[in-house]
Amino acid sequence: MTAPTTIVNAILSAIDAGVADVDTTSSTDFTPAITTRSVAALSPAFELASSFEWDTLGINEIVATHRIPVEFWVKHDGKPATTMQRARDVGAAALLALVAADGTGYTLNYSEAATFTVDPGLTTINSVSWLVANMTVTVIETVTIGD
C-alpha cells in the first residue's frame, strides 16, 4: 500500500506544476512560508480521512480510500479584487491539474466529489493577511494482501 504521505506529496507536486499562482507547497507545514508571493498549497495531516474496505471479489484485496485535504493560503496583496479572484479560481485550477496528472502517484476517485470552500474572512499571521481556501480530493487504491 502506498503511504498517505507519498500520495499527498504527489498531489502537491501536480498542483505545483499545474497551477500558476501556487509558488510554495508543503506536506509538513501548517502555515505558509514567509517567502510565499501569491498562493501556498499546504496539506498537513489535519482532517485526513482514510477508509479500508474488503473488495467484494475476495478476502485478498482491500480498497483504500483517502480523503486528502489541501489548503490554499492566498496572500492578500492589498488589492481585494486580486485576492478574491485567486481564492475563487485556485480550486478549479488545482482540480484540472490533478486530473491531468492522475495516475502519477495517486488515482482520483471519480465516484466521490471533490469539495472546495473559501473561508468567510481573512486570517492574519505575523501581520500578513491570507484568505484560506480548502479543497478535499479523494483518491483510491486497491491493495492485494498476502503477495
C-alpha positions in Angstrom: 0.0 0.0 0.0 1.2 3.5 -0.8 1.8 5.6 2.3 -0.6 8.6 2.5 2.4 11.0 2.8 3.6 9.7 -0.6 0.2 10.3 -2.1 0.0 13.8 -0.6 3.4 14.7 -2.0 2.4 13.5 -5.5 -0.8 15.6 -5.3 1.2 18.7 -4.2 3.7 18.1 -7.0 0.8 18.1 -9.5 -0.6 21.3 -8.1 2.8 23.0 -8.0 3.4 22.1 -11.7 -0.1 22.9 -12.9 -1.3 25.9 -11.0 0.5 29.2 -12.0 -0.4 31.1 -8.8 0.9 28.4 -6.4 4.5 29.3 -5.6 5.1 27.2 -2.4 3.9 23.8 -1.3 4.3 21.7 1.8 3.0 18.5 3.3 4.6 19.3 6.7 3.9 23.0 7.4 0.5 24.2 8.6 1.1 27.9 7.9 2.5 29.3 4.7 6.2 30.1 4.2 7.2 33.7 4.6 8.6 33.5 1.1 5.1 32.9 -0.4 4.4 35.5 -3.0 0.8 34.5 -4.1 -0.5 31.2 -3.0 0.8 28.4 -0.8 -0.7 24.9 -1.2 -0.4 23.0 2.1 -1.6 19.6 3.1 -0.8 18.9 6.7 -2.2 15.8 8.3 -5.2 17.6 9.9 -8.5 16.2 8.7 -7.0 13.4 6.6 -9.5 10.6 6.5 -8.8 7.0 5.3 -11.1 4.0 5.0 -10.4 0.4 4.1 -13.0 -2.0 2.7 -12.7 -5.6 1.7 -13.1 -6.0 -2.1 -16.2 -7.9 -2.9 -14.2 -10.3 -5.1 -12.3 -11.9 -2.3 -10.6 -11.5 1.0 -7.2 -11.0 -0.6 -7.8 -7.4 -1.7 -8.8 -4.2 0.1 -9.8 -0.9 -1.3 -8.1 2.0 0.4 -9.8 5.4 0.1 -8.0 8.5 1.3 -9.7 11.9 1.6 -6.8 14.3 1.2 -7.3 17.9 2.4 -5.4 20.7 0.7 -5.3 24.3 2.0 -4.6 27.2 -0.4 -3.3 30.2 1.5 -3.9 33.2 -0.8 -1.7 36.1 0.2 -3.7 39.3 0.4 -1.6 41.8 -1.5 -3.7 44.9 -0.6 -5.8 44.5 -3.7 -9.1 42.9 -2.7 -10.2 42.1 -6.3 -6.9 40.1 -6.9 -7.1 38.2 -3.6 -10.8 37.3 -4.1 -10.2 36.2 -7.7 -7.2 34.0 -6.7 -9.2 32.4 -3.9 -12.2 31.7 -6.1 -10.2 30.3 -9.0 -7.4 28.3 -7.4 -9.7 25.3 -6.7 -10.7 24.9 -10.3 -7.1 25.3 -11.5 -5.9 22.7 -8.9 -8.6 20.2 -9.9 -7.7 20.5 -13.5 -4.0 20.0 -12.6 -4.9 16.9 -10.5 -7.0 15.4 -13.3 -4.2 16.0 -15.9 -1.7 14.2 -13.6 -4.0 11.4 -12.5 -2.1 8.2 -12.2 1.3 9.8 -11.3 1.5 8.8 -7.7 -2.3 8.8 -7.0 -5.6 7.7 -8.6 -8.5 10.0 -8.2 -11.8 8.5 -7.1 -14.2 10.0 -9.7 -17.2 8.5 -7.9 -16.8 10.9 -5.0 -17.0 14.7 -5.5 -14.0 16.9 -4.7 -15.1 19.8 -2.5 -13.8 23.4 -2.4 -14.7 26.2 0.1 -13.3 29.6 0.9 -13.1 30.8 4.5 -15.5 33.6 5.4 -12.8 36.0 6.3 -9.1 36.8 6.3 -6.6 35.1 8.6 -3.6 37.2 9.8 -0.3 35.6 10.7 2.7 37.8 11.6 0.9 40.9 10.3 0.3 39.3 6.9 -3.3 38.6 5.8 -4.4 35.5 4.0 -7.6 34.2 2.5 -7.7 30.4 3.0 -9.5 28.1 0.6 -9.9 24.4 1.4 -10.2 21.5 -1.0 -10.7 17.8 -0.3 -9.9 15.3 -3.0 -10.5 11.6 -2.8 -8.0 9.0 -4.1 -8.4 5.3 -4.2 -6.1 2.3 -4.3 -6.7 -1.4 -4.5 -4.2 -3.3 -2.3 -3.5 -7.1 -2.6 -2.9 -8.8 0.7 -0.5 -11.7 1.1 1.5 -11.5 -2.1 
